[in-house]
Amino acid sequence: MVHPVKPLIFIILLVVTSLTACNRDDEIPPPPTLPADPGTQSQSIDPADISGTATNQPEEIINLAPTVTVRPISTATPNATATPVPIDLRMAADFGDSRNPLTGEEVSDPSQLDRRPLAIKISNAPAIHVRPQSGLNDADLIFEHITEAGITRFTMIVYGKNAPDVGPIRSARLIDLELPAMYDSALIYSGSSDGVRQRLLGSDFRPRIIFPVEPGYYRTGADKPIEHTLYGTPATFWEVLEGKGLNQRPTFNTYMAFSNVPPPGGQPAGEAIIDYDWTLINWRFDPELGRYFRWTDGVEHLDGYTNEQVNVANVVVILANHINDPNICEQLINGVCTAFSVQPQIFGSGPAIIFRDGQRYDSTWHRANRYDMFTFQDANGQAIPLQIGNTWFQVIPIWYEEPVSVLP
């Protein structure tokens, strides 16, 4: 059973000195063989990561006993003095040329929608080195998922807004074989294990991968482990895609539905609590602002660029089967693989919980084809629209016991 305030846990993983056959995020030597592509080997290597300054060790998890601060939840009714004009966006034609299909929002400059989305890999642990991350509030969508160490990592989809800087950028996981296909995006990441890299290089979006030796990436020079110092500038990433002739309006196979009018059938949900075992997340709804605000491990989760608390219009829990891929080792100790790469199977369909407007909606997610994004239906097969605005996806193993709890 999940409780609003979870007992604080102090965990430090021991440094592993015998990692040999599997490459961690901060050590990216070239694989033995690569597809016949001149320059592929050099492009997939971040020179700063193999300079000898990075450490060859597993992810470190540190909980520094945060002080819990509670943001008061307003009891005011949003827009109480005005009745909003209903906006219902369910089909591709409903979005027109000036609405962002990933958020339903009007954009001030429609030409922004003519560029390709960016899927950017962002670290979430250890908190002392990576939080607050930059650019979270400028993402249209963020996917949070577990890694082989049980900690969570993000993939942010940047499209409709001009995020000035993003980071810290870390390594890809198997979920990143799916997201660039779903959103016709480029992929920005620091590296990966050999097995994941081989699959990325053999993927259908291989031309849209921007490797760490290309423009747009930079090191902050901060006094912390080097693997936590890689950041990026989306404007430059779009210039790189432009130079390759790949910065074009994306093609979406399916569309999420949006409406600024809450659908019927919701249950009160003033707070959603997500328990990833090593990471506890609280999303608290502010009815005056119509937004969910995020706390992580009892601390306000801030955007490092704006210093504002992370907030979204929608929180969507995706419950999906997760398996360990026996062909991809993420951690090898004394010749024995102690951590296989985790694959969230976000294809087909499964249970979902949508939080919007202070309401909870139990639903089913669908993704029938590789190039489809998630769509959501109620028990009667009717589409459940999201609130217009950004969305945070919590991707959770379906076998977790009671990972979601709700306070009214």
LINFENHU-V124384 format. One record per residue. N is the residue number from 1. SS is DSSP state (H for helix, E for strand, - for the rest). NEAR is the number of other ideal C-beta (glycine too) atoms within 12 Angstrom. D_LAST is the distance of its C-alpha to the last C-alpha in Angstrom with 2 decimals. Layout:
# LINFENHU-V124384
{{N;SS;NEAR;D_LAST} {N;SS;NEAR;D_LAST}}
This chain:
# LINFENHU-V124384
{{1;-;11;16.71} {2;-;25;14.90} {3;-;15;13.78} {4;-;24;12.13} {5;-;22;15.69} {6;-;26;18.38} {7;-;15;21.90} {8;-;18;24.10} {9;-;20;26.78} {10;-;15;30.13} {11;-;24;31.78} {12;-;18;34.86} {13;-;24;36.53} {14;-;14;40.29} {15;-;16;42.40} {16;-;25;44.14} {17;-;13;47.69} {18;-;18;48.93} {19;-;31;46.96} {20;-;20;49.74} {21;-;25;49.39} {22;-;36;45.82} {23;-;36;44.98} {24;-;41;41.90} {25;-;46;40.29} {26;-;38;42.61} {27;-;34;45.78} {28;-;39;46.71} {29;-;28;50.34} {30;-;24;51.66} {31;-;26;51.39} {32;-;11;54.71} {33;-;14;54.76} {34;-;22;53.12} {35;-;19;53.52} {36;-;10;56.65} {37;-;17;55.29} {38;-;9;57.27} {39;-;16;55.11} {40;H;24;52.14} {41;H;22;52.75} {42;H;19;52.89} {43;H;28;49.98} {44;-;39;47.61} {45;-;28;48.40} {46;-;40;47.00} {47;H;25;50.12} {48;H;29;48.15} {49;H;38;46.43} {50;H;26;49.78} {51;-;17;51.67} {52;-;13;51.59} {53;-;18;49.14} {54;-;30;46.09} {55;-;23;45.38} {56;-;28;45.29} {57;-;24;42.35} {58;-;34;39.00} {59;-;40;35.69} {60;-;30;34.88} {61;-;30;31.48} {62;-;24;31.06} {63;-;27;28.11} {64;-;20;29.13} {65;-;16;26.72} {66;-;24;24.64} {67;-;13;23.42} {68;-;19;19.67} {69;-;19;18.98} {70;-;16;15.68} {71;-;28;15.54} {72;-;14;14.16} {73;-;23;11.47} {74;-;19;13.20} {75;-;13;12.25} {76;-;15;15.16} {77;-;17;15.43} {78;-;23;17.16} {79;-;16;20.75} {80;-;13;20.55} {81;-;8;24.35} {82;-;8;25.14} {83;-;11;24.43} {84;-;19;24.37} {85;-;11;27.07} {86;-;14;25.67} {87;-;23;26.55} {88;E;22;26.59} {89;E;32;27.97} {90;-;25;28.51} {91;-;19;32.16} {92;H;18;34.29} {93;H;11;36.25} {94;H;22;33.22} {95;H;29;32.94} {96;-;17;36.50} {97;-;18;38.16} {98;-;20;35.91} {99;E;28;32.39} {100;-;40;31.15} {101;-;39;30.48} {102;-;45;28.07} {103;-;35;25.75} {104;-;35;26.94} {105;-;29;27.78} {106;E;22;31.10} {107;-;25;33.32} {108;-;14;35.75} {109;-;15;38.48} {110;H;18;38.61} {111;H;16;41.11} {112;H;31;38.32} {113;H;29;37.33} {114;H;21;40.86} {115;-;32;40.29} {116;-;37;39.01} {117;-;47;35.51} {118;E;51;35.53} {119;E;47;33.68} {120;E;51;33.68} {121;E;50;33.03} {122;E;48;31.16} {123;-;47;30.96} {124;-;42;27.94} {125;-;39;29.80} {126;-;32;31.17} {127;H;32;28.93} {128;H;24;31.85} {129;H;30;33.92} {130;H;39;31.69} {131;-;36;28.76} {132;-;29;28.21} {133;-;44;29.26} {134;E;37;30.80} {135;-;41;29.89} {136;H;44;26.31} {137;H;34;25.17} {138;H;35;28.27} {139;-;43;27.55} {140;-;48;26.65} {141;E;45;25.13} {142;E;43;24.56} {143;E;41;24.72} {144;E;43;23.78} {145;E;41;25.52} {146;E;38;27.02} {147;-;45;30.68} {148;-;37;33.18} {149;-;33;32.36} {150;-;27;28.69} {151;-;34;27.66} {152;E;47;26.14} {153;E;42;28.01} {154;E;49;27.35} {155;E;47;29.25} {156;E;50;28.70} {157;E;46;30.03} {158;E;46;31.67} {159;-;38;33.13} {160;-;37;32.26} {161;-;34;32.26} {162;-;26;34.94} {163;-;39;33.48} {164;-;21;36.30} {165;-;31;35.95} {166;E;44;33.90} {167;E;44;33.85} {168;-;45;34.48} {169;E;47;35.65} {170;-;46;35.97} {171;-;44;37.19} {172;-;47;36.28} {173;-;49;34.97} {174;H;38;35.33} {175;H;41;32.23} {176;H;48;34.29} {177;H;37;36.76} {178;-;39;34.22} {179;H;46;32.44} {180;H;38;35.67} {181;H;32;36.64} {182;H;40;33.34} {183;-;43;33.58} {184;-;34;37.38} {185;-;45;36.99} {186;E;43;39.11} {187;E;52;38.16} {188;E;49;38.25} {189;-;50;38.29} {190;-;48;40.30} {191;-;42;41.77} {192;-;43;40.97} {193;-;42;42.48} {194;H;32;45.64} {195;H;33;44.12} {196;H;42;41.30} {197;H;44;43.83} {198;H;29;46.24} {199;H;30;43.63} {200;H;42;42.60} {201;H;31;46.27} {202;-;20;46.80} {203;-;26;43.83} {204;-;19;44.13} {205;-;33;42.65} {206;H;27;45.13} {207;H;23;46.78} {208;H;35;43.48} {209;E;41;42.92} {210;E;44;43.57} {211;-;39;44.90} {212;-;40;44.75} {213;-;25;48.44} {214;-;30;47.87} {215;-;22;47.16} {216;-;31;43.70} {217;E;35;42.93} {218;E;24;43.68} {219;E;26;43.42} {220;-;24;41.98} {221;-;12;44.41} {222;-;19;41.69} {223;-;10;42.63} {224;-;24;40.58} {225;-;31;41.28} {226;H;29;42.68} {227;H;40;40.31} {228;H;38;37.50} {229;-;29;39.57} {230;E;45;39.80} {231;E;37;38.28} {232;E;44;39.04} {233;-;30;39.60} {234;H;44;38.33} {235;H;25;41.00} {236;H;27;43.66} {237;H;44;42.16} {238;H;33;42.42} {239;H;21;46.03} {240;H;32;46.75} {241;H;34;45.51} {242;H;20;47.61} {243;H;15;50.63} {244;-;21;50.16} {245;-;11;49.79} {246;-;28;46.25} {247;-;30;44.14} {248;-;20;43.49} {249;-;20;40.79} {250;-;35;38.76} {251;-;19;39.00} {252;-;29;35.73} {253;-;21;36.08} {254;-;27;32.76} {255;-;31;30.12} {256;-;47;26.34} {257;-;36;25.20} {258;E;40;23.49} {259;E;30;22.40} {260;-;29;21.03} {261;-;23;19.78} {262;-;32;16.52} {263;-;29;17.71} {264;-;15;16.87} {265;-;17;14.96} {266;-;27;11.61} {267;E;21;8.32} {268;E;18;5.06} {269;-;32;4.55} {270;-;29;4.75} {271;E;32;6.49} {272;E;42;8.85} {273;E;36;11.33} {274;E;41;14.76} {275;E;33;17.46} {276;-;33;20.99} {277;-;25;22.59} {278;-;31;24.50} {279;-;39;21.91} {280;E;35;18.29} {281;E;42;16.21} {282;E;42;13.01} {283;E;45;11.95} {284;E;36;10.06} {285;E;38;9.86} {286;E;27;12.20} {287;-;26;12.29} {288;-;18;15.81} {289;-;26;17.09} {290;-;28;15.13} {291;E;34;15.07} {292;E;43;13.30} {293;E;37;15.09} {294;E;44;16.26} {295;E;33;17.02} {296;E;40;19.40} {297;-;40;20.34} {298;-;28;18.79} {299;E;29;20.69} {300;E;27;20.04} {301;-;40;21.51} {302;E;26;24.14} {303;-;32;26.48} {304;-;31;29.91} {305;-;25;31.71} {306;-;20;29.77} {307;-;16;28.11} {308;-;22;24.89} {309;E;28;21.51} {310;-;42;20.82} {311;E;33;18.51} {312;E;43;18.16} {313;-;38;17.29} {314;E;49;16.26} {315;E;46;15.34} {316;E;45;17.00} {317;E;43;17.27} {318;E;46;20.80} {319;E;31;21.65} {320;E;37;25.44} {321;-;22;28.34} {322;E;30;29.86} {323;E;20;33.46} {324;E;25;35.91} {325;E;26;38.83} {326;E;14;41.93} {327;E;19;44.08} {328;E;32;42.29} {329;E;28;42.34} {330;E;39;40.29} {331;E;34;41.69} {332;E;27;45.11} {333;E;24;46.33} {334;-;13;49.92} {335;-;12;50.24} {336;E;16;47.16} {337;E;24;44.05} {338;E;22;41.10} {339;E;31;38.46} {340;E;27;38.62} {341;E;39;36.89} {342;E;35;33.50} {343;E;32;33.20} {344;E;40;29.82} {345;-;27;30.94} {346;-;40;29.07} {347;-;26;31.33} {348;E;21;31.27} {349;E;24;27.79} {350;E;28;24.79} {351;E;27;21.09} {352;E;37;18.69} {353;E;35;15.00} {354;E;47;14.53} {355;E;45;11.77} {356;E;43;12.79} {357;-;37;11.99} {358;-;37;8.24} {359;E;32;8.63} {360;E;35;9.57} {361;E;38;13.17} {362;E;25;15.15} {363;E;38;18.69} {364;E;27;22.10} {365;E;39;23.75} {366;E;28;27.49} {367;E;30;30.28} {368;-;17;33.59} {369;-;17;36.03} {370;-;22;36.56} {371;-;22;36.33} {372;-;25;33.17} {373;-;42;29.86} {374;-;43;26.63} {375;E;34;25.75} {376;E;39;22.82} {377;E;27;22.99} {378;-;23;20.97} {379;-;13;22.34} {380;-;12;24.92} {381;-;13;26.23} {382;-;19;24.99} {383;E;29;24.18} {384;-;38;20.60} {385;-;39;21.08} {386;E;48;19.45} {387;-;40;18.81} {388;-;38;22.12} {389;-;36;22.29} {390;-;41;22.26} {391;E;42;20.48} {392;E;43;19.86} {393;E;46;20.61} {394;E;44;19.62} {395;E;43;22.48} {396;E;39;21.94} {397;E;31;24.54} {398;-;24;23.78} {399;-;17;25.08} {400;-;24;22.54} {401;-;14;20.89} {402;-;16;17.10} {403;-;31;16.86} {404;E;35;13.29} {405;E;27;10.15} {406;E;30;6.48} {407;E;23;3.80} {408;-;16;0.00}}
